[in-house]
Amino acid sequence: MDVLISGAGIAGPNLAWWLARGGHRVTMLEKAPEPRGSGYIIDFWGKGYDLAERMGLMPRLQQAGYHVEHVRFLGKDGEPSGGFGAQVFDRATDGRFVSLPRGELSLALYDSVKDRAEVLFDTELVEISQDARGASVRLSNGSQRRFDLVVGAEGIHSRTRDLAFGPQERFERFLGYSFAAFTAESYGRRAADAYVMYGEPGRQAARFALRGGASLVLLIWRDDERAAIPHDPDAKRELLRERYAGAGWEVPDFLAALHRADDLYIDRVSQIRMDSWHDGRIALVGDAAYAPSFLAGQGAALAMIGGYVLAGELQRSAGTIEPALAAYERRLGDFMRSKQDAAQGLARSFVPRTALGLKFRNLASRVLGIGWVADLLVGRSLRDQVELPDYS
């Protein structure tokens, strides 16, 4: 088949790899002018880790990744207020757990497929129409093309979903938070192999030491309403200064480093909930279809699971598209919804609204320092309750 994939982040190149392996001809669009190498730190484990291993990516990802040893909560003056040893994640996954920049996973996936697919950068979908024999698209570069299948893999703000299924507001479930991530170059305060977090009622700030002297800064705050995110970089910086005015700990230093950050990213913490991920010869994969939210920490791995199953069901159906897409949804629907439900529960306790709630969260985190308790609570949350067929 001729398959068009819109999006070259994580879901797109992953799907392209499995489709190309099955002998399909793949064209991949990306609105950015080049592969994206930036992004916040993600935790990578479970079935997504297993698939990356099958693709031969894990040596590269392990080299690019970090193995966190501690999660620390600090008070206003930097005094410890909670935390736990991160070894619980390794125990729960038999050592198959790594933290790495999202961009490193994206680049590894892109490099694995760039010679096996047609890739068009600085290009996006403008129009899609379909009939019983295929889908016709018009692209931003002025060309018109025809494909057997079009797959949207652009993430939570999916262009394909907008064109084929309706506006994002119909499917976005806002969880009451917004977040920002950026790199602070040459940041002096460092804690190797540790997430260091500081919280106030309704807002949280964290840093993670990267190689080369830089630190990743992550800010999360509660928003009662679904707010528009500005596009202008200066407006984004001003939004953060406003949201974190008067905050303690190292937050003033984070804000001072904003003017040197060229990778600032801000977005809402939301899920995408849809009744169906396909319509005729148009389908969605990854966050475009079933985003669990930024706080879930597993969106990349779920996107890889989705791409593997979508390509596998197309292979199993010998190119008969409608039954393959229905089987893709049937196999993964309950699993993806369970991940979303779990993430929604986590969100309610992530950034407490009150000082009492914050104190309770910090105290509760210390319970994870008790080995058997941590293994019981964390181990259960890290298991992927889904069986992936061997489509080979």
DOMAR-280265 format. One record per residue (C-alpha): residue number from 1; residue in one letter; x, y, z. Coordinates in Angstrom, 1 decimal, m for minus. Layout:
<rs>
{nr NUM&rest a&xx X&yy Y&zz Z}
...
</rs>
This chain:
<rs>
{nr 1&rest m&xx 0.0&yy 0.0&zz 0.0}
{nr 2&rest d&xx 0.9&yy 3.7&zz m0.3}
{nr 3&rest v&xx 0.6&yy 5.2&zz 3.1}
{nr 4&rest l&xx 0.9&yy 8.9&zz 4.1}
{nr 5&rest i&xx 1.9&yy 9.6&zz 7.7}
{nr 6&rest s&xx 1.5&yy 13.2&zz 8.9}
{nr 7&rest g&xx 4.0&yy 13.9&zz 11.7}
{nr 8&rest a&xx 7.7&yy 12.9&zz 12.2}
{nr 9&rest g&xx 7.9&yy 13.1&zz 16.0}
{nr 10&rest i&xx 7.6&yy 9.7&zz 17.7}
{nr 11&rest a&xx 4.4&yy 8.0&zz 16.6}
{nr 12&rest g&xx 5.1&yy 8.8&zz 12.9}
{nr 13&rest p&xx 8.6&yy 7.4&zz 12.4}
{nr 14&rest n&xx 7.7&yy 4.4&zz 14.6}
{nr 15&rest l&xx 4.7&yy 3.5&zz 12.5}
{nr 16&rest a&xx 6.7&yy 4.1&zz 9.3}
{nr 17&rest w&xx 9.4&yy 1.6&zz 10.5}
{nr 18&rest w&xx 6.9&yy m1.1&zz 11.0}
{nr 19&rest l&xx 5.0&yy m0.4&zz 7.8}
{nr 20&rest a&xx 8.3&yy m0.3&zz 5.7}
{nr 21&rest r&xx 9.3&yy m3.6&zz 7.4}
{nr 22&rest g&xx 6.0&yy m5.0&zz 6.0}
{nr 23&rest g&xx 6.8&yy m3.9&zz 2.5}
{nr 24&rest h&xx 4.5&yy m0.8&zz 2.3}
{nr 25&rest r&xx 5.5&yy 2.4&zz 0.6}
{nr 26&rest v&xx 5.5&yy 5.3&zz 3.2}
{nr 27&rest t&xx 5.5&yy 9.0&zz 2.8}
{nr 28&rest m&xx 6.0&yy 11.1&zz 6.0}
{nr 29&rest l&xx 5.2&yy 14.8&zz 6.4}
{nr 30&rest e&xx 6.6&yy 17.1&zz 9.0}
{nr 31&rest k&xx 5.7&yy 20.8&zz 9.4}
{nr 32&rest a&xx 9.1&yy 21.6&zz 11.0}
{nr 33&rest p&xx 12.0&yy 22.3&zz 8.7}
{nr 34&rest e&xx 14.1&yy 19.5&zz 10.2}
{nr 35&rest p&xx 14.0&yy 16.6&zz 12.6}
{nr 36&rest r&xx 13.1&yy 17.7&zz 16.1}
{nr 37&rest g&xx 15.9&yy 17.0&zz 18.6}
{nr 38&rest s&xx 14.7&yy 19.0&zz 21.7}
{nr 39&rest g&xx 12.2&yy 18.2&zz 24.3}
{nr 40&rest y&xx 11.6&yy 17.4&zz 28.0}
{nr 41&rest i&xx 12.8&yy 14.3&zz 29.8}
{nr 42&rest i&xx 10.5&yy 11.3&zz 29.5}
{nr 43&rest d&xx 10.5&yy 8.0&zz 31.4}
{nr 44&rest f&xx 10.6&yy 5.0&zz 29.0}
{nr 45&rest w&xx 9.6&yy 1.5&zz 30.0}
{nr 46&rest g&xx 7.1&yy m1.3&zz 29.4}
{nr 47&rest k&xx 6.0&yy m2.5&zz 26.0}
{nr 48&rest g&xx 7.4&yy 0.6&zz 24.3}
{nr 49&rest y&xx 10.8&yy m0.3&zz 25.7}
{nr 50&rest d&xx 10.3&yy m3.9&zz 24.4}
{nr 51&rest l&xx 9.5&yy m2.6&zz 20.9}
{nr 52&rest a&xx 12.4&yy m0.3&zz 20.8}
{nr 53&rest e&xx 14.6&yy m3.2&zz 21.7}
{nr 54&rest r&xx 13.2&yy m5.2&zz 18.8}
{nr 55&rest m&xx 13.9&yy m2.3&zz 16.5}
{nr 56&rest g&xx 17.5&yy m2.3&zz 17.6}
{nr 57&rest l&xx 17.3&yy 1.2&zz 19.2}
{nr 58&rest m&xx 18.0&yy 0.5&zz 22.9}
{nr 59&rest p&xx 21.9&yy 0.7&zz 22.8}
{nr 60&rest r&xx 21.6&yy 4.2&zz 21.4}
{nr 61&rest l&xx 18.8&yy 5.2&zz 23.8}
{nr 62&rest q&xx 20.6&yy 3.8&zz 26.8}
{nr 63&rest q&xx 23.7&yy 5.9&zz 25.9}
{nr 64&rest a&xx 21.5&yy 9.0&zz 25.5}
{nr 65&rest g&xx 19.5&yy 8.3&zz 28.6}
{nr 66&rest y&xx 19.9&yy 8.8&zz 32.4}
{nr 67&rest h&xx 19.3&yy 6.4&zz 35.3}
{nr 68&rest v&xx 17.7&yy 8.5&zz 38.0}
{nr 69&rest e&xx 18.6&yy 7.6&zz 41.6}
{nr 70&rest h&xx 16.5&yy 10.0&zz 43.7}
{nr 71&rest v&xx 13.3&yy 12.0&zz 43.5}
{nr 72&rest r&xx 13.5&yy 14.9&zz 46.0}
{nr 73&rest f&xx 10.9&yy 17.4&zz 47.2}
{nr 74&rest l&xx 12.3&yy 20.6&zz 48.7}
{nr 75&rest g&xx 10.8&yy 23.4&zz 50.8}
{nr 76&rest k&xx 11.1&yy 27.1&zz 50.2}
{nr 77&rest d&xx 14.6&yy 27.4&zz 51.5}
{nr 78&rest g&xx 15.8&yy 24.2&zz 49.8}
{nr 79&rest e&xx 15.3&yy 22.0&zz 52.9}
{nr 80&rest p&xx 14.2&yy 18.4&zz 52.2}
{nr 81&rest s&xx 10.5&yy 17.9&zz 52.6}
{nr 82&rest g&xx 9.9&yy 14.5&zz 51.0}
{nr 83&rest g&xx 11.1&yy 12.1&zz 48.3}
{nr 84&rest f&xx 12.2&yy 8.5&zz 47.7}
{nr 85&rest g&xx 14.8&yy 6.4&zz 46.0}
{nr 86&rest a&xx 14.1&yy 5.8&zz 42.3}
{nr 87&rest q&xx 15.5&yy 2.2&zz 42.4}
{nr 88&rest v&xx 11.9&yy 1.2&zz 42.8}
{nr 89&rest f&xx 11.4&yy 1.8&zz 39.0}
{nr 90&rest d&xx 14.3&yy m0.5&zz 38.2}
{nr 91&rest r&xx 12.9&yy m3.2&zz 40.5}
{nr 92&rest a&xx 9.4&yy m3.0&zz 39.0}
{nr 93&rest t&xx 10.7&yy m3.3&zz 35.4}
{nr 94&rest d&xx 13.7&yy m5.7&zz 36.0}
{nr 95&rest g&xx 16.1&yy m2.8&zz 35.0}
{nr 96&rest r&xx 14.2&yy m2.0&zz 31.8}
{nr 97&rest f&xx 13.6&yy 1.6&zz 32.6}
{nr 98&rest v&xx 15.5&yy 4.7&zz 31.4}
{nr 99&rest s&xx 14.9&yy 8.5&zz 31.5}
{nr 100&rest l&xx 15.9&yy 10.3&zz 28.3}
{nr 101&rest p&xx 15.2&yy 13.5&zz 26.4}
{nr 102&rest r&xx 12.1&yy 13.1&zz 24.2}
{nr 103&rest g&xx 14.1&yy 14.5&zz 21.3}
{nr 104&rest e&xx 16.6&yy 11.7&zz 21.5}
{nr 105&rest l&xx 13.9&yy 9.1&zz 21.1}
{nr 106&rest s&xx 12.4&yy 11.0&zz 18.2}
{nr 107&rest l&xx 15.8&yy 11.3&zz 16.4}
{nr 108&rest a&xx 16.6&yy 7.6&zz 16.9}
{nr 109&rest l&xx 13.3&yy 6.7&zz 15.4}
{nr 110&rest y&xx 13.7&yy 9.1&zz 12.5}
{nr 111&rest d&xx 17.2&yy 7.8&zz 11.7}
{nr 112&rest s&xx 16.0&yy 4.3&zz 11.7}
{nr 113&rest v&xx 13.5&yy 5.0&zz 8.9}
{nr 114&rest k&xx 14.8&yy 8.0&zz 6.9}
{nr 115&rest d&xx 16.3&yy 5.8&zz 4.2}
{nr 116&rest r&xx 13.2&yy 3.6&zz 4.0}
{nr 117&rest a&xx 10.5&yy 6.3&zz 3.5}
{nr 118&rest e&xx 9.9&yy 9.5&zz 1.5}
{nr 119&rest v&xx 10.2&yy 12.4&zz 4.0}
{nr 120&rest l&xx 8.9&yy 15.9&zz 3.3}
{nr 121&rest f&xx 9.9&yy 18.5&zz 5.8}
{nr 122&rest d&xx 8.3&yy 22.0&zz 6.1}
{nr 123&rest t&xx 5.1&yy 20.4&zz 4.7}
{nr 124&rest e&xx 1.7&yy 19.7&zz 6.2}
{nr 125&rest l&xx m1.8&yy 18.7&zz 5.2}
{nr 126&rest v&xx m4.1&yy 21.3&zz 3.8}
{nr 127&rest e&xx m7.0&yy 19.1&zz 2.7}
{nr 128&rest i&xx m8.1&yy 15.5&zz 2.7}
{nr 129&rest s&xx m10.9&yy 13.8&zz 0.8}
{nr 130&rest q&xx m11.6&yy 10.1&zz 0.4}
{nr 131&rest d&xx m13.6&yy 7.6&zz m1.5}
{nr 132&rest a&xx m13.9&yy 3.8&zz m1.6}
{nr 133&rest r&xx m10.6&yy 3.4&zz m3.4}
{nr 134&rest g&xx m8.3&yy 5.8&zz m1.6}
{nr 135&rest a&xx m7.7&yy 9.2&zz m0.1}
{nr 136&rest s&xx m6.6&yy 12.4&zz m1.9}
{nr 137&rest v&xx m4.6&yy 15.1&zz m0.1}
{nr 138&rest r&xx m3.5&yy 18.6&zz m0.9}
{nr 139&rest l&xx m0.2&yy 19.6&zz 0.8}
{nr 140&rest s&xx 1.1&yy 23.0&zz 1.9}
{nr 141&rest n&xx 3.9&yy 22.7&zz m0.8}
{nr 142&rest g&xx 1.2&yy 22.9&zz m3.5}
{nr 143&rest s&xx 1.2&yy 19.3&zz m4.5}
{nr 144&rest q&xx m1.7&yy 16.9&zz m4.7}
{nr 145&rest r&xx m1.2&yy 13.2&zz m3.9}
{nr 146&rest r&xx m3.3&yy 10.1&zz m3.6}
{nr 147&rest f&xx m2.8&yy 7.3&zz m1.0}
{nr 148&rest d&xx m4.4&yy 4.1&zz 0.1}
{nr 149&rest l&xx m4.3&yy 5.2&zz 3.8}
{nr 150&rest v&xx m3.6&yy 8.5&zz 5.6}
{nr 151&rest v&xx m2.5&yy 8.4&zz 9.2}
{nr 152&rest g&xx m2.4&yy 11.4&zz 11.6}
{nr 153&rest a&xx 0.6&yy 11.2&zz 14.0}
{nr 154&rest e&xx 1.1&yy 14.9&zz 14.8}
{nr 155&rest g&xx 0.4&yy 14.7&zz 18.5}
{nr 156&rest i&xx m2.3&yy 16.3&zz 20.7}
{nr 157&rest h&xx m2.7&yy 19.2&zz 18.3}
{nr 158&rest s&xx m3.3&yy 17.0&zz 15.3}
{nr 159&rest r&xx m3.9&yy 18.6&zz 11.9}
{nr 160&rest t&xx m5.3&yy 15.3&zz 10.5}
{nr 161&rest r&xx m7.8&yy 15.1&zz 13.3}
{nr 162&rest d&xx m8.9&yy 18.6&zz 12.7}
{nr 163&rest l&xx m9.5&yy 18.0&zz 9.0}
{nr 164&rest a&xx m11.1&yy 14.6&zz 9.2}
{nr 165&rest f&xx m12.8&yy 14.3&zz 12.6}
{nr 166&rest g&xx m13.5&yy 17.9&zz 13.8}
{nr 167&rest p&xx m11.9&yy 20.6&zz 15.9}
{nr 168&rest q&xx m9.7&yy 19.7&zz 18.9}
{nr 169&rest e&xx m12.2&yy 21.1&zz 21.4}
{nr 170&rest r&xx m14.5&yy 18.2&zz 20.7}
{nr 171&rest f&xx m12.0&yy 15.7&zz 21.9}
{nr 172&rest e&xx m9.7&yy 17.5&zz 24.3}
{nr 173&rest r&xx m10.3&yy 16.8&zz 28.0}
{nr 174&rest f&xx m8.4&yy 19.5&zz 29.9}
{nr 175&rest l&xx m7.1&yy 18.3&zz 33.3}
{nr 176&rest g&xx m6.7&yy 21.6&zz 35.0}
{nr 177&rest y&xx m2.9&yy 22.2&zz 34.6}
{nr 178&rest s&xx m0.5&yy 23.8&zz 32.2}
{nr 179&rest f&xx 3.3&yy 23.2&zz 32.0}
{nr 180&rest a&xx 6.4&yy 24.6&zz 30.5}
{nr 181&rest a&xx 9.8&yy 23.1&zz 29.8}
{nr 182&rest f&xx 13.1&yy 24.6&zz 28.7}
{nr 183&rest t&xx 16.9&yy 24.1&zz 29.0}
{nr 184&rest a&xx 18.9&yy 26.4&zz 31.3}
{nr 185&rest e&xx 22.4&yy 26.4&zz 29.9}
{nr 186&rest s&xx 25.4&yy 26.4&zz 32.4}
{nr 187&rest y&xx 23.0&yy 26.3&zz 35.4}
{nr 188&rest g&xx 25.2&yy 26.3&zz 38.5}
{nr 189&rest r&xx 23.1&yy 24.3&zz 40.9}
{nr 190&rest r&xx 23.1&yy 20.6&zz 40.0}
{nr 191&rest a&xx 22.1&yy 17.3&zz 41.6}
{nr 192&rest a&xx 23.4&yy 14.4&zz 39.5}
{nr 193&rest d&xx 20.9&yy 11.7&zz 38.7}
{nr 194&rest a&xx 18.1&yy 13.3&zz 40.7}
{nr 195&rest y&xx 14.7&yy 15.0&zz 40.0}
{nr 196&rest v&xx 14.6&yy 17.9&zz 42.4}
{nr 197&rest m&xx 11.2&yy 19.5&zz 42.9}
{nr 198&rest y&xx 9.8&yy 22.4&zz 44.8}
{nr 199&rest g&xx 6.1&yy 23.0&zz 45.3}
{nr 200&rest e&xx 3.8&yy 25.8&zz 46.5}
{nr 201&rest p&xx 0.0&yy 25.6&zz 46.5}
{nr 202&rest g&xx m1.1&yy 25.4&zz 42.9}
{nr 203&rest r&xx 2.4&yy 25.5&zz 41.3}
{nr 204&rest q&xx 5.5&yy 23.4&zz 41.1}
{nr 205&rest a&xx 9.0&yy 23.8&zz 39.8}
{nr 206&rest a&xx 11.7&yy 21.2&zz 39.1}
{nr 207&rest r&xx 15.1&yy 20.8&zz 37.6}
{nr 208&rest f&xx 17.1&yy 17.8&zz 36.2}
{nr 209&rest a&xx 20.8&yy 18.0&zz 35.5}
{nr 210&rest l&xx 21.8&yy 17.2&zz 31.9}
{nr 211&rest r&xx 25.2&yy 16.4&zz 30.5}
{nr 212&rest g&xx 27.4&yy 19.3&zz 29.5}
{nr 213&rest g&xx 26.4&yy 21.6&zz 32.4}
{nr 214&rest a&xx 22.8&yy 22.4&zz 31.4}
{nr 215&rest s&xx 19.7&yy 21.6&zz 33.3}
{nr 216&rest l&xx 16.1&yy 20.9&zz 32.2}
{nr 217&rest v&xx 13.6&yy 23.2&zz 34.0}
{nr 218&rest l&xx 10.0&yy 22.0&zz 34.3}
{nr 219&rest l&xx 7.2&yy 24.2&zz 35.6}
{nr 220&rest i&xx 3.7&yy 22.9&zz 36.2}
{nr 221&rest w&xx 0.8&yy 25.0&zz 37.5}
{nr 222&rest r&xx m2.9&yy 24.7&zz 38.0}
{nr 223&rest d&xx m5.3&yy 26.5&zz 35.7}
{nr 224&rest d&xx m9.0&yy 26.5&zz 36.4}
{nr 225&rest e&xx m9.9&yy 27.2&zz 32.8}
{nr 226&rest r&xx m8.6&yy 26.0&zz 29.5}
{nr 227&rest a&xx m6.4&yy 28.9&zz 28.5}
{nr 228&rest a&xx m5.0&yy 29.7&zz 25.1}
{nr 229&rest i&xx m1.2&yy 29.2&zz 24.8}
{nr 230&rest p&xx 0.6&yy 32.2&zz 23.2}
{nr 231&rest h&xx 2.7&yy 31.6&zz 20.1}
{nr 232&rest d&xx 5.1&yy 34.5&zz 20.5}
{nr 233&rest p&xx 8.2&yy 33.5&zz 22.5}
{nr 234&rest d&xx 8.2&yy 36.8&zz 24.5}
{nr 235&rest a&xx 4.6&yy 36.4&zz 25.3}
{nr 236&rest k&xx 5.4&yy 32.8&zz 26.6}
{nr 237&rest r&xx 8.1&yy 34.2&zz 28.8}
{nr 238&rest e&xx 5.9&yy 36.9&zz 30.2}
{nr 239&rest l&xx 3.2&yy 34.2&zz 30.9}
{nr 240&rest l&xx 5.7&yy 32.3&zz 33.1}
{nr 241&rest r&xx 6.9&yy 35.4&zz 34.9}
{nr 242&rest e&xx 3.3&yy 36.2&zz 35.7}
{nr 243&rest r&xx 2.4&yy 32.6&zz 36.9}
{nr 244&rest y&xx 5.5&yy 32.3&zz 39.0}
{nr 245&rest a&xx 5.8&yy 35.8&zz 40.4}
{nr 246&rest g&xx 6.9&yy 35.7&zz 44.1}
{nr 247&rest a&xx 7.7&yy 32.0&zz 44.0}
{nr 248&rest g&xx 10.5&yy 30.8&zz 46.3}
{nr 249&rest w&xx 13.5&yy 28.4&zz 46.1}
{nr 250&rest e&xx 15.4&yy 28.8&zz 42.8}
{nr 251&rest v&xx 12.4&yy 29.9&zz 40.7}
{nr 252&rest p&xx 13.7&yy 33.5&zz 40.3}
{nr 253&rest d&xx 16.9&yy 32.0&zz 38.8}
{nr 254&rest f&xx 14.8&yy 29.9&zz 36.4}
{nr 255&rest l&xx 12.9&yy 32.9&zz 35.3}
{nr 256&rest a&xx 16.2&yy 34.8&zz 34.8}
{nr 257&rest a&xx 17.4&yy 32.0&zz 32.5}
{nr 258&rest l&xx 14.3&yy 32.3&zz 30.3}
{nr 259&rest h&xx 15.7&yy 34.9&zz 28.0}
{nr 260&rest r&xx 18.6&yy 32.6&zz 27.0}
{nr 261&rest a&xx 16.3&yy 29.6&zz 26.3}
{nr 262&rest d&xx 15.6&yy 28.9&zz 22.7}
{nr 263&rest d&xx 13.6&yy 25.7&zz 23.3}
{nr 264&rest l&xx 10.8&yy 26.9&zz 25.5}
{nr 265&rest y&xx 7.7&yy 24.8&zz 25.2}
{nr 266&rest i&xx 4.4&yy 25.5&zz 26.9}
{nr 267&rest d&xx 1.1&yy 23.6&zz 26.6}
{nr 268&rest r&xx m2.0&yy 22.5&zz 28.5}
{nr 269&rest v&xx m2.1&yy 19.2&zz 30.3}
{nr 270&rest s&xx m4.9&yy 17.5&zz 28.4}
{nr 271&rest q&xx m6.1&yy 14.1&zz 27.2}
{nr 272&rest i&xx m7.6&yy 13.2&zz 23.8}
{nr 273&rest r&xx m10.7&yy 11.1&zz 24.2}
{nr 274&rest m&xx m12.4&yy 9.8&zz 21.0}
{nr 275&rest d&xx m15.1&yy 7.2&zz 20.3}
{nr 276&rest s&xx m13.2&yy 6.0&zz 17.2}
{nr 277&rest w&xx m9.7&yy 6.5&zz 15.9}
{nr 278&rest h&xx m10.5&yy 5.9&zz 12.2}
{nr 279&rest d&xx m12.9&yy 7.0&zz 9.5}
{nr 280&rest g&xx m12.7&yy 5.1&zz 6.2}
{nr 281&rest r&xx m9.2&yy 5.4&zz 5.0}
{nr 282&rest i&xx m8.1&yy 7.9&zz 7.6}
{nr 283&rest a&xx m6.7&yy 6.9&zz 11.0}
{nr 284&rest l&xx m4.9&yy 8.4&zz 14.0}
{nr 285&rest v&xx m2.1&yy 7.0&zz 16.1}
{nr 286&rest g&xx m0.4&yy 8.2&zz 19.3}
{nr 287&rest d&xx m1.4&yy 11.4&zz 21.1}
{nr 288&rest a&xx m3.5&yy 12.4&zz 18.2}
{nr 289&rest a&xx m5.9&yy 9.6&zz 19.1}
{nr 290&rest y&xx m5.4&yy 8.7&zz 22.8}
{nr 291&rest a&xx m3.1&yy 11.2&zz 24.5}
{nr 292&rest p&xx m2.9&yy 10.1&zz 28.2}
{nr 293&rest s&xx m1.6&yy 13.6&zz 29.1}
{nr 294&rest f&xx 1.9&yy 14.9&zz 29.8}
{nr 295&rest l&xx 1.6&yy 13.9&zz 33.5}
{nr 296&rest a&xx 1.2&yy 10.2&zz 32.6}
{nr 297&rest g&xx 4.8&yy 10.0&zz 31.5}
{nr 298&rest q&xx 4.1&yy 7.2&zz 29.0}
{nr 299&rest g&xx 2.8&yy 8.9&zz 25.9}
{nr 300&rest a&xx 5.8&yy 8.0&zz 23.8}
{nr 301&rest a&xx 5.7&yy 4.3&zz 24.7}
{nr 302&rest l&xx 1.9&yy 4.2&zz 24.0}
{nr 303&rest a&xx 2.4&yy 5.8&zz 20.6}
{nr 304&rest m&xx 4.9&yy 3.1&zz 19.8}
{nr 305&rest i&xx 2.5&yy 0.4&zz 20.9}
{nr 306&rest g&xx m0.2&yy 1.9&zz 18.8}
{nr 307&rest g&xx 2.0&yy 2.1&zz 15.7}
{nr 308&rest y&xx 3.1&yy m1.5&zz 16.1}
{nr 309&rest v&xx m0.4&yy m2.8&zz 16.4}
{nr 310&rest l&xx m1.8&yy m0.6&zz 13.5}
{nr 311&rest a&xx 1.0&yy m1.8&zz 11.1}
{nr 312&rest g&xx 0.6&yy m5.4&zz 12.3}
{nr 313&rest e&xx m3.2&yy m5.5&zz 11.7}
{nr 314&rest l&xx m2.7&yy m4.0&zz 8.3}
{nr 315&rest q&xx m0.2&yy m6.8&zz 7.6}
{nr 316&rest r&xx m2.5&yy m9.4&zz 9.0}
{nr 317&rest s&xx m5.4&yy m8.3&zz 6.9}
{nr 318&rest a&xx m3.3&yy m8.3&zz 3.7}
{nr 319&rest g&xx m4.1&yy m4.7&zz 3.0}
{nr 320&rest t&xx m7.8&yy m4.8&zz 3.6}
{nr 321&rest i&xx m8.0&yy m1.4&zz 5.4}
{nr 322&rest e&xx m11.4&yy m1.2&zz 7.2}
{nr 323&rest p&xx m11.1&yy m4.6&zz 9.1}
{nr 324&rest a&xx m7.5&yy m3.8&zz 10.0}
{nr 325&rest l&xx m8.4&yy m0.4&zz 11.5}
{nr 326&rest a&xx m11.3&yy m1.9&zz 13.4}
{nr 327&rest a&xx m9.0&yy m4.6&zz 14.8}
{nr 328&rest y&xx m6.4&yy m1.9&zz 15.8}
{nr 329&rest e&xx m9.1&yy m0.1&zz 17.9}
{nr 330&rest r&xx m10.6&yy m3.3&zz 19.3}
{nr 331&rest r&xx m7.2&yy m4.6&zz 20.5}
{nr 332&rest l&xx m6.0&yy m1.4&zz 22.2}
{nr 333&rest g&xx m9.2&yy 0.6&zz 23.1}
{nr 334&rest d&xx m9.7&yy m0.7&zz 26.7}
{nr 335&rest f&xx m5.9&yy m0.6&zz 27.4}
{nr 336&rest m&xx m5.5&yy 3.0&zz 26.2}
{nr 337&rest r&xx m8.6&yy 4.1&zz 28.2}
{nr 338&rest s&xx m7.2&yy 2.5&zz 31.4}
{nr 339&rest k&xx m4.0&yy 4.4&zz 30.9}
{nr 340&rest q&xx m6.0&yy 7.6&zz 30.6}
{nr 341&rest d&xx m8.1&yy 6.9&zz 33.6}
{nr 342&rest a&xx m4.9&yy 6.2&zz 35.7}
{nr 343&rest a&xx m3.3&yy 9.5&zz 34.5}
{nr 344&rest q&xx m6.4&yy 11.4&zz 35.4}
{nr 345&rest g&xx m6.3&yy 10.1&zz 38.9}
{nr 346&rest l&xx m2.6&yy 11.0&zz 39.2}
{nr 347&rest a&xx m3.3&yy 14.6&zz 37.9}
{nr 348&rest r&xx m5.6&yy 15.3&zz 40.9}
{nr 349&rest s&xx m2.7&yy 14.9&zz 43.4}
{nr 350&rest f&xx 0.2&yy 16.2&zz 41.3}
{nr 351&rest v&xx 0.1&yy 19.9&zz 42.2}
{nr 352&rest p&xx m2.0&yy 20.3&zz 45.3}
{nr 353&rest r&xx m4.1&yy 23.4&zz 45.7}
{nr 354&rest t&xx m3.5&yy 24.0&zz 49.4}
{nr 355&rest a&xx m0.5&yy 24.0&zz 51.8}
{nr 356&rest l&xx m2.1&yy 21.1&zz 53.7}
{nr 357&rest g&xx m2.4&yy 19.1&zz 50.5}
{nr 358&rest l&xx 1.2&yy 19.8&zz 49.6}
{nr 359&rest k&xx 2.4&yy 18.7&zz 53.0}
{nr 360&rest f&xx 0.4&yy 15.5&zz 52.7}
{nr 361&rest r&xx 1.8&yy 14.7&zz 49.3}
{nr 362&rest n&xx 5.4&yy 15.2&zz 50.5}
{nr 363&rest l&xx 4.8&yy 13.0&zz 53.5}
{nr 364&rest a&xx 3.2&yy 10.4&zz 51.4}
{nr 365&rest s&xx 6.2&yy 10.4&zz 49.1}
{nr 366&rest r&xx 8.4&yy 9.2&zz 52.0}
{nr 367&rest v&xx 6.3&yy 6.0&zz 52.2}
{nr 368&rest l&xx 7.9&yy 5.1&zz 48.8}
{nr 369&rest g&xx 11.2&yy 4.9&zz 50.7}
{nr 370&rest i&xx 9.9&yy 1.6&zz 52.3}
{nr 371&rest g&xx 10.9&yy m1.0&zz 49.8}
{nr 372&rest w&xx 7.9&yy m3.4&zz 49.9}
{nr 373&rest v&xx 5.4&yy m0.6&zz 49.9}
{nr 374&rest a&xx 7.1&yy 1.1&zz 46.9}
{nr 375&rest d&xx 7.2&yy m2.2&zz 45.0}
{nr 376&rest l&xx 3.5&yy m2.8&zz 45.7}
{nr 377&rest l&xx 2.3&yy 0.7&zz 44.7}
{nr 378&rest v&xx 4.7&yy 1.6&zz 41.9}
{nr 379&rest g&xx 5.0&yy m1.9&zz 40.4}
{nr 380&rest r&xx 1.3&yy m2.1&zz 39.8}
{nr 381&rest s&xx 1.3&yy 1.3&zz 38.0}
{nr 382&rest l&xx 4.1&yy 0.4&zz 35.7}
{nr 383&rest r&xx 2.7&yy m2.8&zz 34.3}
{nr 384&rest d&xx 1.2&yy m2.6&zz 30.8}
{nr 385&rest q&xx m1.8&yy m4.9&zz 30.8}
{nr 386&rest v&xx m1.9&yy m5.7&zz 27.2}
{nr 387&rest e&xx m0.6&yy m8.5&zz 25.1}
{nr 388&rest l&xx 1.0&yy m7.6&zz 21.8}
{nr 389&rest p&xx 0.7&yy m10.2&zz 19.0}
{nr 390&rest d&xx 3.8&yy m11.4&zz 17.1}
{nr 391&rest y&xx 2.8&yy m10.2&zz 13.6}
{nr 392&rest s&xx 6.0&yy m11.5&zz 12.0}
</rs>
